Amino acid sequence: MSERNLLLTAVKAADDKRAEQIVALNMKGISLIADYFVICHGNSDKQVQAIAKEMREKAEELGYSVKRMEGFDEARWILVDFGDVVAHVFHRDERSYYNLERLWGDAPLENIQSELNQ
């Protein structure tokens, strides 16, 4: 499966757990870390953990492995590293503080609306 399918799997998993303001950035040619970043947030520690856990479970169901998951216990900013796709799941308060969308402002947005409207 392609990294685009992995991206859409992570986006759909976040949406299934009611993540808010889901954004996907195309990092190709901008960052050596990953091809795509997914950025979203939840409104409580439990929701943030549920979003990250759902992303991991849905990806593993499709045969992808999570290379690393950091910040799960604190649930303020959970980084889920799938390799080509890195998901940043924030607590609402932390998202505005770190503002990754502005930091990576030169990265084009991916059209994920079709995945969110299903």
Residue, then its C-alpha position, 0 to 999 in steps of 0.5 A: m500500500s502507498e503512503r497516500n493510503l497510510l495517510l488516509t487511514a490515519v486521517k479516517a482513524a482521527d475522524d472516527k474518534r472525533a478529532e478536530q481541525i484535521v490537517a494533512l501537510n505534504m512534506k515531500g521535498i520539505s522535510l526528510i522526516a516524512d512525506y506527510f504530517v497529520i495534525c489534529h487535536g482532541n479536547s481531553d487527555k482521554q480523547v487524545q489517547a483514543i485518537a492516537k490508539e485508533m490510528r495505530e490500530k487501523a494502520e496495524e490492521l492494514g499491515y503497517s507498523v508503528k515505528r514509534m509512539e511518544g507522549f502517550d501517557e502525558a497525552r498533551w502531544i502524541l507523536v505517532d510515527f508510521g515512517d512515511v506518515v507522522a501524526h501529531v495528536f495534540h491536546r487542544d491547549e498544546r496545539s495552539y501553543y506549538n502551531l505546527e501549521r505555521l512552522w511548516g507553512d511552506a508545506p502544501l495542504e493535502n485534500i483530505q475532505s473526501e475522506l472526512n465526508q464518508 
